[in-house]
Amino acid sequence: MKRNSRLSLALHTLGHMAGDPHSMRTSADIAEHAGTNPVVVRRVLGKLREAGLLVSEKGHAGGWRLAKPANKITLADVYIALDERLVSSGPSDAAHAQCSVEAGLQQRVTEVLEEIEESLVQRLRETTISDVQPCSCSYCKT
């Protein structure tokens, strides 16, 4: 399965922030470390801010930091904040709407995926950001 880059970026960033939770991290610094663009960082972290997982401050000394202790942030909190979903919530394919076999198959597949989604979120609730091994890279030591 291909890793979701938004979820990977968010978890990676929160994991590093957990090592020094009161330190402000700029979007540019996070982007450089993660190998992405600061705009991507701001979009992803903005969702985490909306969910109450991060706070941000503008200005010269501004940046991002954890809004609450890392042991109070679960992987499910991050997954949900980013509005990740295995099951598409959009309308079904209109071309097959008249076929009862297609409709029945799609309904059953959707039910199975929803059950998997519920199980996934429950499992993600079992792990917090602080459960992840602390990092000793130069980024975390600055």
Phi, psi and omega in degrees: 000134179290134177291140176282122186291326178294314179295317178300314179299314182297312181294319178300312182295314179296322178300317177292320180296330181298332179291334178212075192295342182262354180280138176275136178243129179280156177300322180295317179295316179298315181298317180298315180295321183275350180072041179221189183264143178303330178295319177298316179301312181297321178296313182292311183291334175299322177294323178290326175294316179301329180274359179081017180269333179230159168237154178227150177229138179272165174105182185302317181262015184279183180151207184240146172207166180295141178272341179210168183301145182300332179283359176252001179250114179268162176297330177294322178303317181290313180304314181290319180300325180277000180058043177286144178206140173278329184259126177291135180264005181282173180294152179287166182297115184295334182295332182255008185298333182272352182266117183291329178294311179300315180299317179294317178296314180298320179297315181292318178298318178298317179298316180296314180296324177295321177296318178296318179301314179299317179295318179300311181298319178299316179295321179294332177293342184278351182236133176255167178300324181288346177287343181282142181304130178299150183261149178239020180288167182297329179298319182282340182270357181266000000 
